[in-house]
């Protein structure tokens, strides 16, 4: 009999269960996408706005080559 009484006393003193997942991870209301405005459409960068891919790759290679050249001079591989 005493064991049942102690079990009842222990369960009565327990705190309510804690919510395990925060509210910001799973919001209760469904997220509906908003319509895109004209200003947002004008700020989008498309592939037509960018320069030709050969120009971008060439520019990247020139920057990389100049960086390696400066590093080679700094470490003494190339003596100017």
Phi and psi in degrees as a GROMACS rama.xvg file:
@    title "Ramachandran Plot"
@    xaxis  label "Phi"
@    yaxis  label "Psi"
@TYPE xy
-66.7658  -33.2485  UNK-2
-65.2932  -37.8672  UNK-3
-67.5165  -38.1008  UNK-4
-66.0784  -40.9536  UNK-5
-69.7123  -34.678  UNK-6
-66.1476  -41.9906  UNK-7
-64.1297  -38.8159  UNK-8
-66.4707  -38.9456  UNK-9
-67.98  -40.8657  UNK-10
-71.4363  -28.688  UNK-11
-71.1402  -29.649  UNK-12
-87.6298  -5.30217  UNK-13
-67.3424  147.218  UNK-14
-79.4122  157.654  UNK-15
-63.8374  151.826  UNK-16
-62.8106  141.523  UNK-17
-87.6396  140.283  UNK-18
-67.0243  126.653  UNK-19
-83.906  -29.6305  UNK-20
-107.932  133.799  UNK-21
-67.586  155.78  UNK-22
-67.0895  -31.0217  UNK-23
-72.9794  -16.3023  UNK-24
-79.8982  -37.637  UNK-25
-130.782  84.4719  UNK-26
-65.3048  148.459  UNK-27
-72.208  -40.08  UNK-28
-86.0433  146.175  UNK-29
-74.3863  141.965  UNK-30
-85.5796  115.83  UNK-31
-99.9988  134.377  UNK-32
-68.762  141.612  UNK-33
-89.4599  148.803  UNK-34
-67.1179  146.366  UNK-35
-78.9651  130.15  UNK-36
-87.0629  170.343  UNK-37
-65.3033  -35.8823  UNK-38
-65.227  -40.9805  UNK-39
-66.2064  -35.2563  UNK-40
-66.4232  -35.7953  UNK-41
-73.4515  -24.3761  UNK-42
-87.2944  -2.58779  UNK-43
-79.2278  131.763  UNK-44
-94.1831  120.352  UNK-45
-102.51  173.084  UNK-46
-67.6082  -24.036  UNK-47
-71.4842  -25.1362  UNK-48
-76.0451  -24.407  UNK-49
-82.8372  154.854  UNK-50
-67.4253  169.906  UNK-51
-57.0636  147.114  UNK-52
-62.7633  -31.5288  UNK-53
-65.2608  -35.4734  UNK-54
-67.6909  -43.0352  UNK-55
-64.3703  -44.8359  UNK-56
-66.3063  -39.1149  UNK-57
-64.1497  -42.6801  UNK-58
-63.1626  -40.9845  UNK-59
-64.0078  -41.1986  UNK-60
-66.4553  -38.4157  UNK-61
-64.7141  -43.0794  UNK-62
-63.095  -44.3466  UNK-63
-64.3922  -42.7653  UNK-64
-64.8824  -40.7964  UNK-65
-67.4938  -36.6617  UNK-66
-63.8547  -45.0323  UNK-67
-64.7784  -35.5964  UNK-68
-64.7028  -44.8294  UNK-69
-65.2978  -39.9952  UNK-70
-65.0719  -37.6758  UNK-71
-66.2906  -39.0326  UNK-72
-66.4955  -41.1938  UNK-73
-63.3871  -43.478  UNK-74
-84.7442  0.146469  UNK-75
83.844  12.2925  UNK-76
-71.491  -37.6998  UNK-77
-113.02  127.831  UNK-78
-102.862  114.753  UNK-79
